[in-house]
Amino acid sequence: MFAGQGAQKVGMGKSLRDGLPAARARYDEAASILGWDLAAVSFEGPEAALIQTKACQPALYVHGMVLAEALRETKGAEPAFALGLSLGEVTALAAAGACDFATGLRVVARRAVLMQEACERSSGGMAAVVGEERAAVQALCAEFGIEAANFNAPGQIIISGEKAGVEAAVAAAKSRGMKKVIPLNVAGAYHSRLMEPARAAFAAFLETVPFAAPRCPVFTNTTGQPLSDAASIRTALARQVVSPVLWEDCMRAAAAAGAEEFWELGPGGVLAGLARRIDKAWAVKSFSEFTDLSNNTI
């Protein structure tokens, strides 16, 4: 499981870069591809720089890939399935061999720039609705002309859209007894129709990207089902920019397909927390820094 935007933290991956020559090489390669020092922003910040979409998405991608490659090299670990939340879906595809490291980074960098531009051209917002059923949240969104953006876990849904619509929905939800509705500090309305300019440009860009069939099933956020070929990968990645993230569906589909243990590769432990919220019986491990490679029994 690979993290999405919002999981980033200053310092993430530094122990991996310092402890593994292969990780250092990846950060050097990333700087060459991007044209700026990803390691410096990841390890030193400041936070205001790292939280920018154009910085945090490549930073999370490289961190996730370094972890996946380290587990493969040091433990011989190959995933039976892969999945990632939003941005993390690109990392999952690269980790599963649908593209190489450099191609995946270029895809993420282009996605990040287009999404940041879409945010700057619109006035969007997001909020978390906790403890409510899907149908109730979808009805609230329909009433105020906004959208459900993330179905993360039972009772944890993110709404997204025009800032005024989100604010009105938050006020109405609270007045109607929805106990926990939290506005989020984000740059825009991700996974909503306000991202359509980014989707259109990203779709055109993806037509130039040479994807291959992944070595293992990669569950897409758009449907909760696995991707199997280059055409379906391109379609899913473009659609994902404007469509809801069906994270709970992805995890349940992986479990139904035979996943016996979930490994989170990324900072913060966010995905491990969601996994436990979906099904407390699932075995979950989190890998983020160099010590996690030896502390976790595999």
Backbone as CSV, one residue per row, in Angstrom:
resi,resn,N_x,N_y,N_z,CA_x,CA_y,CA_z,C_x,C_y,C_z
1,MET,0.859,-1.185,0.000,0.000,0.000,0.000,0.896,1.235,0.000
2,PHE,0.629,2.147,-0.925,1.461,3.341,-1.059,0.664,4.598,-0.747
3,ALA,1.305,5.504,-0.030,0.650,6.687,0.527,0.287,7.708,-0.541
4,GLY,-0.710,8.520,-0.206,-1.124,9.631,-1.048,-0.783,10.965,-0.412
5,GLN,-1.089,12.023,-1.160,-0.788,13.381,-0.692,-1.450,13.639,0.653
6,GLY,-0.704,14.261,1.550,-1.179,14.510,2.904,-0.395,13.698,3.923
7,ALA,0.226,12.604,3.470,1.013,11.760,4.380,2.428,12.289,4.571
8,GLN,2.853,13.227,3.722,4.244,13.691,3.742,4.624,14.347,5.071
9,LYS,5.902,14.213,5.420,6.449,14.889,6.591,7.917,15.198,6.338
10,VAL,8.366,16.345,6.811,9.757,16.735,6.625,10.665,15.705,7.304
11,GLY,11.671,15.248,6.586,12.604,14.246,7.092,12.341,12.854,6.565
12,MET,11.191,12.659,5.893,10.850,11.305,5.449,11.879,10.788,4.447
13,GLY,12.346,9.577,4.685,13.267,8.919,3.772,14.736,9.208,3.999
14,LYS,15.065,10.142,4.890,16.475,10.511,5.072,17.311,9.325,5.554
15,SER,16.771,8.547,6.485,17.535,7.404,6.987,17.738,6.354,5.901
16,LEU,16.812,6.263,4.966,16.960,5.337,3.849,18.072,5.813,2.925
17,ARG,18.061,7.106,2.604,19.110,7.673,1.744,20.474,7.529,2.405
18,ASP,20.551,7.756,3.718,21.829,7.691,4.420,22.320,6.249,4.598
19,GLY,21.373,5.303,4.695,21.744,3.928,5.020,21.864,2.987,3.847
20,LEU,21.324,3.370,2.681,21.298,2.464,1.539,21.862,3.151,0.297
21,PRO,22.977,2.670,-0.247,23.526,3.268,-1.469,22.513,3.320,-2.616
22,ALA,21.676,2.293,-2.724,20.684,2.276,-3.808,19.664,3.393,-3.628
23,ALA,19.312,3.696,-2.388,18.370,4.778,-2.125,18.999,6.129,-2.458
24,ARG,20.279,6.302,-2.081,20.976,7.540,-2.429,20.983,7.737,-3.950
25,ALA,21.205,6.646,-4.681,21.226,6.731,-6.138,19.870,7.147,-6.688
26,ARG,18.805,6.648,-6.081,17.460,7.015,-6.537,17.182,8.502,-6.298
27,TYR,17.576,9.031,-5.157,17.357,10.455,-4.890,18.198,11.318,-5.835
28,ASP,19.405,10.878,-6.150,20.231,11.602,-7.125,19.579,11.560,-8.508
29,GLU,19.054,10.391,-8.884,18.385,10.248,-10.175,17.149,11.142,-10.242
30,ALA,16.412,11.206,-9.138,15.207,12.037,-9.095,15.553,13.507,-9.298
31,ALA,16.637,13.977,-8.676,17.052,15.365,-8.844,17.382,15.658,-10.299
32,SER,18.020,14.693,-10.959,18.382,14.864,-12.363,17.136,14.932,-13.248
33,ILE,16.155,14.083,-12.964,14.927,14.059,-13.763,14.095,15.310,-13.534
34,LEU,13.949,15.707,-12.284,13.072,16.822,-11.925,13.707,18.194,-12.191
35,GLY,15.024,18.254,-12.089,15.698,19.532,-12.243,15.752,20.351,-10.968
36,TRP,15.436,19.732,-9.844,15.554,20.388,-8.532,15.842,19.319,-7.483
37,ASP,16.342,19.752,-6.328,16.857,18.834,-5.317,15.725,18.288,-4.449
38,LEU,15.166,17.140,-4.860,14.072,16.520,-4.119,14.518,16.128,-2.711
39,ALA,15.738,15.632,-2.571,16.230,15.201,-1.263,16.228,16.360,-0.277
40,ALA,16.671,17.525,-0.702,16.729,18.674,0.202,15.336,19.056,0.692
41,VAL,14.353,19.081,-0.203,12.991,19.436,0.195,12.396,18.349,1.093
42,SER,12.654,17.076,0.756,12.113,15.969,1.553,12.701,15.940,2.951
43,PHE,14.009,16.147,3.051,14.703,15.937,4.320,14.780,17.201,5.177
44,GLU,14.809,18.374,4.517,15.035,19.611,5.248,13.836,20.567,5.225
45,GLY,12.915,20.356,4.290,11.780,21.257,4.183,12.188,22.577,3.546
46,PRO,11.589,23.693,3.983,10.619,23.767,5.083,9.290,23.104,4.727
47,GLU,8.456,22.913,5.726,7.182,22.241,5.512,6.352,22.944,4.448
48,ALA,6.421,24.287,4.426,5.646,25.050,3.442,6.030,24.689,2.022
49,ALA,7.296,24.301,1.815,7.736,23.876,0.483,7.309,22.446,0.196
50,LEU,7.418,21.574,1.192,7.106,20.166,0.974,5.615,19.934,0.741
51,ILE,4.751,20.723,1.358,3.310,20.472,1.222,2.764,20.926,-0.126
52,GLN,3.547,21.678,-0.897,3.081,22.054,-2.230,2.911,20.808,-3.082
53,THR,1.819,20.756,-3.817,1.495,19.575,-4.622,2.657,19.173,-5.527
54,LYS,3.306,20.160,-6.159,4.380,19.851,-7.113,5.600,19.244,-6.428
55,ALA,5.714,19.413,-5.104,6.841,18.840,-4.365,6.469,17.553,-3.647
56,CYS,5.324,17.552,-2.958,5.021,16.399,-2.106,4.681,15.154,-2.916
57,GLN,4.074,15.305,-4.090,3.749,14.108,-4.866,5.008,13.381,-5.347
58,PRO,5.992,14.071,-5.956,7.239,13.367,-6.289,7.962,12.838,-5.048
59,ALA,7.917,13.578,-3.944,8.605,13.141,-2.725,8.011,11.842,-2.202
60,LEU,6.697,11.732,-2.201,6.043,10.512,-1.730,6.292,9.350,-2.688
61,TYR,6.287,9.639,-3.977,6.567,8.580,-4.964,7.955,7.998,-4.759
62,VAL,8.979,8.848,-4.658,10.353,8.361,-4.518,10.508,7.613,-3.201
63,HIS,9.933,8.128,-2.128,10.009,7.453,-0.831,9.392,6.053,-0.922
64,GLY,8.224,5.947,-1.525,7.559,4.644,-1.656,8.352,3.679,-2.505
65,MET,8.914,4.165,-3.605,9.690,3.283,-4.486,10.980,2.827,-3.825
66,VAL,11.635,3.721,-3.094,12.855,3.343,-2.388,12.554,2.233,-1.385
67,LEU,11.450,2.351,-0.673,11.061,1.315,0.285,10.766,-0.010,-0.421
68,ALA,10.028,0.044,-1.517,9.691,-1.178,-2.247,10.951,-1.864,-2.761
69,GLU,11.871,-1.091,-3.299,13.112,-1.667,-3.834,14.004,-2.195,-2.715
70,ALA,14.007,-1.509,-1.569,14.805,-1.975,-0.436,14.276,-3.301,0.100
71,LEU,12.967,-3.437,0.176,12.380,-4.700,0.636,12.666,-5.829,-0.347
72,ARG,12.660,-5.500,-1.620,12.962,-6.516,-2.637,14.427,-6.956,-2.534
73,GLU,15.325,-5.973,-2.346,16.753,-6.284,-2.331,17.198,-6.933,-1.023
74,THR,16.678,-6.445,0.097,17.166,-6.937,1.395,16.402,-8.151,1.903
75,LYS,15.131,-8.276,1.495,14.293,-9.368,2.015,13.792,-10.310,0.931
76,GLY,14.042,-9.977,-0.330,13.502,-10.782,-1.408,11.990,-10.715,-1.492
77,ALA,11.423,-9.603,-1.005,9.963,-9.468,-0.909,9.366,-8.972,-2.223
78,GLU,8.449,-9.752,-2.788,7.712,-9.363,-3.990,6.233,-9.301,-3.642
79,PRO,5.546,-8.224,-4.013,4.125,-8.130,-3.674,3.263,-9.081,-4.488
80,ALA,2.244,-9.627,-3.847,1.245,-10.418,-4.563,0.190,-9.511,-5.174
81,PHE,-0.013,-8.343,-4.548,-0.951,-7.321,-5.013,-0.345,-5.968,-4.676
82,ALA,-0.787,-4.908,-5.344,-0.329,-3.556,-5.021,-1.509,-2.600,-5.144
83,LEU,-1.506,-1.585,-4.290,-2.525,-0.547,-4.349,-1.975,0.717,-3.715
84,GLY,-2.487,1.847,-4.136,-2.032,3.120,-3.595,-3.165,4.106,-3.551
85,LEU,-3.144,4.966,-2.548,-4.200,5.955,-2.374,-3.890,7.177,-3.231
86,SER,-4.758,7.452,-4.202,-4.634,8.612,-5.083,-3.272,8.593,-5.779
87,LEU,-2.416,9.566,-5.492,-1.064,9.579,-6.042,-0.373,8.227,-5.899
88,GLY,-0.594,7.554,-4.771,0.057,6.283,-4.499,-0.241,5.210,-5.523
89,GLU,-1.287,5.394,-6.325,-1.587,4.411,-7.357,-0.492,4.366,-8.418
90,VAL,0.117,5.524,-8.712,1.239,5.539,-9.654,2.415,4.778,-9.057
91,THR,2.686,4.981,-7.766,3.766,4.258,-7.102,3.508,2.759,-7.136
92,ALA,2.265,2.364,-6.883,1.908,0.944,-6.918,2.157,0.350,-8.300
93,LEU,1.795,1.086,-9.342,1.999,0.598,-10.705,3.484,0.437,-11.026
94,ALA,4.293,1.425,-10.615,5.729,1.329,-10.860,6.345,0.184,-10.059
95,ALA,5.927,0.019,-8.808,6.448,-1.067,-7.971,6.072,-2.432,-8.540
96,ALA,4.946,-2.495,-9.260,4.493,-3.743,-9.865,5.029,-3.942,-11.279
97,GLY,5.892,-3.028,-11.730,6.548,-3.213,-13.017,5.794,-2.696,-14.221
98,ALA,4.732,-1.908,-14.014,4.002,-1.356,-15.155,4.789,-0.257,-15.857
99,CYS,5.773,0.311,-15.153,6.700,1.272,-15.742,7.959,1.272,-14.891
100,ASP,9.030,1.851,-15.398,10.253,1.914,-14.607,10.220,3.133,-13.681
101,PHE,11.215,3.225,-12.804,11.263,4.299,-11.806,11.194,5.672,-12.451
102,ALA,12.014,5.904,-13.463,12.086,7.221,-14.090,10.769,7.600,-14.759
103,THR,10.156,6.655,-15.462,8.875,6.930,-16.121,7.809,7.268,-15.092
104,GLY,7.737,6.489,-14.013,6.766,6.773,-12.964,6.955,8.150,-12.361
105,LEU,8.211,8.548,-12.146,8.475,9.871,-11.578,8.037,10.975,-12.531
106,ARG,8.280,10.787,-13.818,7.831,11.796,-14.789,6.301,11.903,-14.804
107,VAL,5.618,10.763,-14.682,4.151,10.765,-14.627,3.674,11.534,-13.392
108,VAL,4.275,11.250,-12.249,3.890,11.919,-11.007,4.170,13.419,-11.080
109,ALA,5.328,13.790,-11.612,5.683,15.204,-11.699,4.701,15.963,-12.580
110,ARG,4.314,15.352,-13.704,3.359,16.015,-14.598,1.991,16.118,-13.934
111,ARG,1.567,15.051,-13.289,0.287,15.046,-12.563,0.271,16.145,-11.512
112,ALA,1.357,16.274,-10.770,1.423,17.247,-9.687,1.319,18.678,-10.198
113,VAL,2.046,18.977,-11.260,2.013,20.333,-11.816,0.618,20.671,-12.338
114,LEU,0.001,19.728,-13.054,-1.333,19.977,-13.611,-2.372,20.158,-12.510
115,MET,-2.274,19.364,-11.451,-3.233,19.495,-10.356,-3.034,20.808,-9.600
116,GLN,-1.776,21.215,-9.423,-1.538,22.495,-8.750,-2.075,23.647,-9.586
117,GLU,-1.890,23.582,-10.894,-2.422,24.628,-11.768,-3.948,24.677,-11.694
118,ALA,-4.599,23.513,-11.659,-6.062,23.469,-11.555,-6.530,24.060,-10.230
119,CYS,-5.786,23.790,-9.174,-6.129,24.375,-7.862,-6.038,25.888,-7.905
120,GLU,-4.998,26.399,-8.553,-4.787,27.849,-8.606,-5.815,28.559,-9.467
121,ARG,-6.431,27.825,-10.400,-7.436,28.430,-11.279,-8.850,28.338,-10.715
122,SER,-9.019,27.704,-9.571,-10.355,27.545,-8.995,-10.317,27.860,-7.509
123,SER,-11.485,27.948,-6.916,-11.592,28.178,-5.474,-12.276,26.962,-4.863
124,GLY,-11.460,25.968,-4.489,-12.016,24.719,-4.008,-11.675,24.451,-2.561
125,GLY,-12.392,23.498,-1.999,-12.150,23.095,-0.620,-12.542,21.657,-0.405
126,MET,-12.184,21.120,0.751,-12.516,19.745,1.103,-12.818,19.668,2.592
127,ALA,-13.544,18.641,2.982,-13.841,18.418,4.400,-13.992,16.923,4.635
128,ALA,-13.715,16.509,5.848,-13.875,15.112,6.247,-15.178,14.950,7.005
129,VAL,-15.929,13.911,6.648,-17.167,13.574,7.353,-16.934,12.217,8.029
130,VAL,-17.008,12.212,9.340,-16.669,11.021,10.118,-17.922,10.471,10.795
131,GLY,-18.096,9.149,10.693,-19.175,8.484,11.414,-20.497,8.423,10.684
132,GLU,-20.496,8.703,9.376,-21.751,8.700,8.614,-21.698,7.656,7.495
133,GLU,-22.868,7.197,7.064,-22.962,6.228,5.972,-22.747,6.908,4.622
134,ARG,-22.345,6.113,3.634,-22.095,6.653,2.291,-23.315,7.387,1.731
135,ALA,-24.472,6.767,1.853,-25.678,7.344,1.244,-25.987,8.722,1.805
136,ALA,-25.821,8.895,3.112,-26.107,10.188,3.744,-25.137,11.256,3.259
137,VAL,-23.880,10.897,3.112,-22.881,11.867,2.659,-23.098,12.206,1.184
138,GLN,-23.433,11.217,0.387,-23.691,11.478,-1.034,-24.909,12.369,-1.217
139,ALA,-25.929,12.187,-0.388,-27.116,13.046,-0.455,-26.756,14.474,-0.075
140,LEU,-25.925,14.654,0.924,-25.459,15.983,1.332,-24.705,16.656,0.193
141,CYS,-23.826,15.910,-0.462,-23.058,16.462,-1.576,-23.977,16.897,-2.722
142,ALA,-24.942,16.059,-3.044,-25.867,16.383,-4.138,-26.638,17.657,-3.839
143,GLU,-27.018,17.846,-2.587,-27.794,19.028,-2.183,-27.005,20.321,-2.394
144,PHE,-25.686,20.265,-2.172,-24.885,21.489,-2.227,-23.959,21.546,-3.445
145,GLY,-24.175,20.678,-4.407,-23.437,20.738,-5.659,-21.964,20.423,-5.547
146,ILE,-21.620,19.557,-4.598,-20.237,19.138,-4.437,-20.162,17.615,-4.590
147,GLU,-19.014,17.026,-4.287,-18.845,15.596,-4.560,-18.151,14.875,-3.409
148,ALA,-18.428,13.586,-3.294,-17.672,12.728,-2.381,-16.368,12.368,-3.076
149,ALA,-15.237,12.691,-2.440,-13.940,12.539,-3.086,-13.187,11.291,-2.652
150,ASN,-13.348,10.886,-1.410,-12.631,9.717,-0.884,-13.551,8.894,0.004
151,PHE,-13.642,7.599,-0.293,-14.291,6.646,0.604,-13.161,5.841,1.234
152,ASN,-12.604,6.376,2.324,-11.368,5.838,2.893,-11.577,4.605,3.747
153,ALA,-12.663,4.597,4.509,-12.954,3.515,5.445,-14.396,3.703,5.899
154,PRO,-14.997,2.701,6.527,-16.355,2.895,7.039,-16.415,4.110,7.977
155,GLY,-17.291,5.033,7.653,-17.429,6.214,8.486,-16.338,7.246,8.309
156,GLN,-15.548,7.155,7.251,-14.541,8.184,6.968,-14.572,8.528,5.481
157,ILE,-15.255,9.633,5.179,-15.491,10.050,3.799,-15.069,11.507,3.654
158,ILE,-14.408,11.833,2.534,-13.973,13.196,2.253,-14.872,13.788,1.172
159,ILE,-15.316,15.030,1.387,-16.124,15.728,0.385,-15.298,16.856,-0.234
160,SER,-15.644,17.225,-1.483,-14.792,18.126,-2.250,-15.628,18.931,-3.233
161,GLY,-15.201,20.171,-3.504,-15.892,20.987,-4.491,-15.630,22.465,-4.290
162,GLU,-16.471,23.302,-4.904,-16.353,24.745,-4.716,-16.326,25.066,-3.229
163,LYS,-15.444,25.972,-2.847,-15.251,26.274,-1.432,-16.550,26.687,-0.754
164,ALA,-17.337,27.520,-1.426,-18.598,27.977,-0.836,-19.556,26.813,-0.619
165,GLY,-19.578,25.864,-1.571,-20.446,24.702,-1.439,-20.015,23.789,-0.305
166,VAL,-18.708,23.613,-0.162,-18.196,22.782,0.928,-18.511,23.435,2.271
167,GLU,-18.309,24.733,2.372,-18.603,25.437,3.630,-20.079,25.343,3.986
168,ALA,-20.940,25.478,2.983,-22.383,25.369,3.232,-22.754,23.956,3.662
169,ALA,-22.137,22.967,3.038,-22.411,21.575,3.398,-21.949,21.274,4.815
170,VAL,-20.792,21.799,5.192,-20.275,21.596,6.548,-21.233,22.193,7.574
171,ALA,-21.694,23.418,7.307,-22.624,24.081,8.235,-23.934,23.310,8.344
172,ALA,-24.446,22.859,7.200,-25.708,22.113,7.210,-25.544,20.779,7.934
173,ALA,-24.439,20.098,7.697,-24.209,18.805,8.335,-24.194,18.951,9.856
174,LYS,-23.522,19.971,10.328,-23.447,20.181,11.777,-24.814,20.516,12.353
175,SER,-25.587,21.323,11.630,-26.911,21.715,12.125,-27.887,20.540,12.135
176,ARG,-27.588,19.509,11.312,-28.469,18.336,11.222,-28.009,17.182,12.101
177,GLY,-26.995,17.422,12.893,-26.585,16.407,13.855,-25.472,15.496,13.423
178,MET,-24.852,15.769,12.260,-23.665,15.008,11.897,-22.552,15.436,12.853
179,LYS,-22.069,14.503,13.643,-21.276,14.866,14.820,-19.873,15.366,14.517
180,LYS,-19.255,14.851,13.456,-17.859,15.206,13.212,-17.661,15.534,11.733
181,VAL,-17.621,16.824,11.424,-17.402,17.304,10.062,-16.269,18.320,10.135
182,ILE,-15.141,18.009,9.490,-13.917,18.778,9.707,-13.418,19.379,8.395
183,PRO,-13.427,20.717,8.245,-12.816,21.327,7.061,-11.329,20.988,7.004
184,LEU,-10.803,20.720,5.798,-9.409,20.342,5.635,-8.595,21.490,5.057
185,ASN,-7.356,21.601,5.497,-6.457,22.639,5.010,-5.741,22.125,3.762
186,VAL,-6.386,22.285,2.627,-5.841,21.788,1.359,-5.843,22.908,0.331
187,ALA,-5.079,22.683,-0.751,-4.910,23.722,-1.766,-6.089,23.831,-2.720
188,GLY,-6.920,22.782,-2.806,-8.014,22.816,-3.764,-8.955,21.649,-3.589
189,ALA,-9.813,21.478,-4.577,-10.851,20.440,-4.516,-10.407,19.214,-5.306
190,TYR,-9.541,18.414,-4.693,-9.045,17.211,-5.364,-10.167,16.201,-5.567
191,HIS,-10.026,15.419,-6.643,-10.992,14.362,-6.978,-12.416,14.910,-7.108
192,SER,-12.514,16.079,-7.730,-13.812,16.671,-8.041,-13.763,17.215,-9.464
193,ARG,-14.879,17.685,-9.947,-14.931,18.202,-11.324,-14.095,19.469,-11.501
194,LEU,-13.684,20.122,-10.413,-12.813,21.286,-10.532,-11.427,20.906,-11.038
195,MET,-11.108,19.618,-10.991,-9.826,19.135,-11.510,-9.904,18.745,-12.990
196,GLU,-11.012,19.028,-13.660,-11.180,18.620,-15.057,-10.080,19.151,-15.971
197,PRO,-9.629,20.410,-15.837,-8.516,20.845,-16.699,-7.274,19.981,-16.523
198,ALA,-7.014,19.560,-15.301,-5.864,18.690,-15.054,-6.089,17.322,-15.683
199,ARG,-7.302,16.785,-15.569,-7.602,15.471,-16.137,-7.379,15.452,-17.642
200,ALA,-7.895,16.472,-18.319,-7.802,16.499,-19.776,-6.345,16.559,-20.237
201,ALA,-5.561,17.419,-19.617,-4.158,17.546,-20.001,-3.369,16.304,-19.610
202,PHE,-3.696,15.718,-18.471,-2.997,14.517,-18.013,-3.307,13.338,-18.932
203,ALA,-4.548,13.225,-19.382,-4.929,12.148,-20.296,-4.109,12.220,-21.582
204,ALA,-3.929,13.439,-22.086,-3.134,13.610,-23.304,-1.682,13.225,-23.054
205,PHE,-1.148,13.612,-21.914,0.232,13.258,-21.567,0.407,11.742,-21.449
206,LEU,-0.554,11.082,-20.816,-0.443,9.638,-20.582,-0.412,8.840,-21.885
207,GLU,-0.963,9.391,-22.955,-0.929,8.694,-24.239,0.500,8.519,-24.742
208,THR,1.431,9.309,-24.211,2.829,9.223,-24.643,3.658,8.309,-23.743
209,VAL,3.029,7.772,-22.688,3.771,7.004,-21.683,3.730,5.512,-22.008
210,PRO,4.885,4.848,-22.057,4.920,3.413,-22.375,4.687,2.532,-21.144
211,PHE,3.447,2.204,-20.875,3.126,1.300,-19.767,3.174,-0.150,-20.243
212,ALA,3.426,-1.057,-19.301,3.370,-2.495,-19.552,2.367,-3.121,-18.597
213,ALA,2.018,-4.364,-18.848,1.141,-5.075,-17.913,1.874,-5.258,-16.589
214,PRO,1.245,-4.947,-15.462,1.914,-5.122,-14.161,2.155,-6.596,-13.849
215,ARG,3.201,-6.848,-13.044,3.548,-8.226,-12.680,2.545,-8.828,-11.701
216,CYS,1.824,-7.991,-10.992,0.806,-8.459,-10.052,-0.402,-7.540,-10.177
217,PRO,-1.575,-7.962,-9.706,-2.753,-7.098,-9.789,-2.551,-5.786,-9.020
218,VAL,-2.909,-4.679,-9.665,-2.884,-3.352,-9.033,-4.319,-2.841,-9.019
219,PHE,-4.854,-2.635,-7.826,-6.255,-2.247,-7.688,-6.394,-0.739,-7.842
220,THR,-7.240,-0.311,-8.784,-7.383,1.104,-9.057,-8.436,1.760,-8.179
221,ASN,-8.144,2.975,-7.765,-9.067,3.770,-6.958,-10.393,4.044,-7.660
222,THR,-10.391,4.006,-8.984,-11.595,4.407,-9.721,-12.710,3.373,-9.663
223,THR,-12.342,2.090,-9.533,-13.362,1.028,-9.527,-13.180,0.019,-8.395
224,GLY,-11.995,0.000,-7.779,-11.696,-1.025,-6.792,-11.299,-2.353,-7.418
225,GLN,-11.127,-2.367,-8.733,-10.785,-3.597,-9.457,-9.366,-3.512,-10.016
226,PRO,-8.754,-4.658,-10.349,-7.364,-4.642,-10.820,-7.222,-4.145,-12.257
227,LEU,-6.059,-3.529,-12.519,-5.686,-3.091,-13.856,-4.802,-4.160,-14.490
228,SER,-4.942,-4.360,-15.790,-4.218,-5.471,-16.410,-3.436,-5.098,-17.656
229,ASP,-3.668,-3.922,-18.253,-2.981,-3.579,-19.492,-2.774,-2.079,-19.579
230,ALA,-1.965,-1.659,-20.568,-1.584,-0.255,-20.694,-2.787,0.663,-20.901
231,ALA,-3.725,0.247,-21.728,-4.889,1.097,-22.011,-5.718,1.341,-20.758
232,SER,-5.950,0.300,-19.968,-6.749,0.464,-18.755,-6.002,1.294,-17.716
233,ILE,-4.675,1.199,-17.694,-3.883,2.019,-16.784,-4.028,3.496,-17.133
234,ARG,-3.882,3.830,-18.395,-4.018,5.232,-18.822,-5.402,5.770,-18.486
235,THR,-6.432,4.984,-18.790,-7.807,5.414,-18.522,-8.024,5.657,-17.036
236,ALA,-7.546,4.729,-16.212,-7.760,4.841,-14.765,-7.015,6.024,-14.177
237,LEU,-5.764,6.231,-14.569,-4.978,7.322,-13.995,-5.561,8.689,-14.351
238,ALA,-6.067,8.831,-15.568,-6.680,10.101,-15.947,-8.013,10.297,-15.228
239,ARG,-8.825,9.274,-15.210,-10.140,9.364,-14.568,-10.021,9.633,-13.072
240,GLN,-8.977,9.072,-12.477,-8.807,9.187,-11.034,-8.709,10.638,-10.574
241,VAL,-8.194,11.521,-11.404,-8.005,12.930,-11.037,-9.327,13.605,-10.669
242,VAL,-10.418,13.165,-11.297,-11.721,13.809,-11.065,-12.748,12.894,-10.400
243,SER,-12.394,11.646,-10.159,-13.377,10.704,-9.626,-13.064,10.331,-8.190
244,PRO,-14.033,9.765,-7.455,-13.795,9.410,-6.052,-12.734,8.333,-5.900
245,VAL,-11.990,8.417,-4.808,-11.011,7.402,-4.440,-11.736,6.322,-3.634
246,LEU,-11.886,5.151,-4.229,-12.599,4.052,-3.567,-11.596,3.194,-2.798
247,TRP,-10.988,3.793,-1.781,-9.917,3.111,-1.073,-10.417,1.882,-0.308
248,GLU,-11.526,2.035,0.391,-12.082,0.885,1.116,-12.367,-0.256,0.152
249,ASP,-12.913,0.053,-1.013,-13.219,-0.967,-2.009,-11.946,-1.673,-2.481
250,CYS,-10.873,-0.896,-2.693,-9.604,-1.486,-3.128,-9.080,-2.483,-2.099
251,MET,-9.130,-2.092,-0.836,-8.596,-2.960,0.208,-9.429,-4.224,0.366
252,ARG,-10.727,-4.073,0.306,-11.589,-5.259,0.424,-11.397,-6.185,-0.771
253,ALA,-11.196,-5.619,-1.956,-10.977,-6.439,-3.148,-9.660,-7.206,-3.039
254,ALA,-8.612,-6.551,-2.514,-7.334,-7.234,-2.338,-7.463,-8.381,-1.339
255,ALA,-8.180,-8.132,-0.245,-8.384,-9.188,0.753,-9.172,-10.352,0.157
256,ALA,-10.201,-10.023,-0.618,-11.020,-11.071,-1.241,-10.215,-11.879,-2.252
257,ALA,-9.214,-11.230,-2.865,-8.380,-11.913,-3.861,-7.290,-12.760,-3.217
258,GLY,-7.144,-12.635,-1.895,-6.181,-13.500,-1.218,-5.090,-12.813,-0.440
259,ALA,-5.101,-11.474,-0.367,-4.081,-10.775,0.432,-4.207,-11.187,1.894
260,GLU,-3.107,-11.641,2.469,-3.113,-12.123,3.850,-2.475,-11.132,4.816
261,GLU,-1.667,-10.208,4.283,-1.021,-9.204,5.123,-0.827,-7.941,4.291
262,PHE,-1.124,-6.797,4.891,-0.980,-5.524,4.196,0.266,-4.811,4.703
263,TRP,1.110,-4.364,3.782,2.305,-3.602,4.130,2.124,-2.170,3.632
264,GLU,2.205,-1.236,4.534,2.169,0.181,4.162,3.589,0.652,3.910
265,LEU,3.843,1.201,2.719,5.151,1.743,2.370,5.006,3.249,2.191
266,GLY,5.317,3.975,3.270,5.186,5.425,3.239,5.166,5.989,4.639
267,PRO,5.227,7.314,4.774,5.292,7.944,6.093,3.935,8.012,6.786
268,GLY,3.982,8.065,8.092,2.796,8.463,8.845,1.884,7.394,9.380
269,GLY,1.879,6.197,8.783,0.984,5.158,9.262,-0.478,5.385,8.963
270,VAL,-0.778,6.316,8.037,-2.173,6.647,7.724,-2.916,5.438,7.157
271,LEU,-2.292,4.750,6.212,-2.966,3.637,5.546,-3.155,2.455,6.483
272,ALA,-2.196,2.246,7.380,-2.353,1.178,8.369,-3.556,1.467,9.258
273,GLY,-3.732,2.728,9.623,-4.883,3.109,10.435,-6.192,2.864,9.716
274,LEU,-6.239,3.184,8.419,-7.456,2.946,7.641,-7.732,1.446,7.528
275,ALA,-6.671,0.669,7.335,-6.843,-0.787,7.216,-7.478,-1.353,8.484
276,ARG,-6.989,-0.922,9.625,-7.533,-1.426,10.895,-8.965,-0.961,11.097
277,ARG,-9.295,0.205,10.545,-10.661,0.689,10.663,-11.613,-0.116,9.767
278,ILE,-11.102,-0.560,8.621,-11.928,-1.356,7.710,-12.158,-2.752,8.269
279,ASP,-11.077,-3.383,8.762,-11.194,-4.743,9.304,-10.089,-4.968,10.331
280,LYS,-10.454,-4.993,11.580,-9.472,-5.143,12.659,-8.724,-6.476,12.595
281,ALA,-9.268,-7.458,11.895,-8.629,-8.776,11.825,-7.455,-8.812,10.856
282,TRP,-7.339,-7.814,9.976,-6.263,-7.825,8.991,-4.905,-7.618,9.654
283,ALA,-3.899,-8.340,9.178,-2.516,-8.132,9.618,-1.923,-6.977,8.815
284,VAL,-1.367,-6.005,9.513,-0.863,-4.791,8.856,0.507,-4.436,9.421
285,LYS,1.445,-4.065,8.540,2.755,-3.567,8.955,3.057,-2.271,8.213
286,SER,3.795,-1.391,8.878,4.175,-0.120,8.263,5.684,-0.024,8.129
287,PHE,6.146,0.396,6.953,7.561,0.621,6.671,7.728,2.074,6.231
288,SER,8.607,2.803,6.913,8.829,4.190,6.552,10.306,4.563,6.510
289,GLU,11.073,4.071,7.489,12.473,4.450,7.579,13.382,3.219,7.630
290,PHE,14.692,3.454,7.676,15.680,2.392,7.588,15.494,1.342,8.684
291,THR,15.212,1.777,9.907,15.068,0.823,11.011,13.882,-0.111,10.811
292,ASP,12.852,0.340,10.065,11.679,-0.509,9.834,12.027,-1.741,9.012
293,LEU,13.069,-1.650,8.199,13.451,-2.787,7.368,13.961,-3.953,8.183
294,SER,14.559,-3.647,9.346,15.077,-4.714,10.201,14.149,-5.015,11.381
295,ASN,13.376,-4.002,11.814,12.512,-4.209,12.987,11.268,-5.041,12.679
296,ASN,10.778,-4.972,11.441,9.608,-5.741,11.052,10.022,-7.155,10.651
297,THR,9.434,-8.139,11.266,9.687,-9.542,10.902,8.917,-9.885,9.633
298,ILE,9.610,-10.426,8.650,8.959,-10.775,7.381,9.058,-12.282,7.164
